[in-house]
Amino acid sequence: MSFKAVLKTIWFLALLFVVLYVGVNNLDPINFNFPVAGTTKQTPIRQPAAFIFFGLFAIGVFAGMVLHTGGGGGKKKASKD
């Protein structure tokens, strides 16, 4: 196992700790408005702040994973026959 992988794992666990810490300390419901989506402008999403924070964190992790992996496309090496 490489040292770089260990550092990435420690960093990711630190981020998960922040999500847990925010979740424990923010249980009051809030209104989440995201006018670009359109539907939340008329009726905001009302959930505990921890759920909204975790949802945004999960979307960010998923987007980072998709960008990091590249979606499976890319340039293929030309083979010499």
C-alpha positions, 0 to 999 in steps of 0.5 A: 500500500502506498503512502499516498493512498494512506494520506488520501484515506486519512483526509477522507476520514477527516472529512467524514468526521466533519460531516458527523460533527455537523450532523450531531450539532445541527438538528434544527430544521432549516429551509433549503432554497436552490433557485436554479432548480426551480422547484425549491423556489416555490416550496423550499425543502425543510429538513434538519441541517445535518441531512442537507449538509450530508446530502450536499457532501454526498453529491460532492463526493460522487461528482469528485469520483466521476471526475476522478475516474473520467467516466471510462472514456479517454484516449486509447493507445494505437497498437502497432500491427 
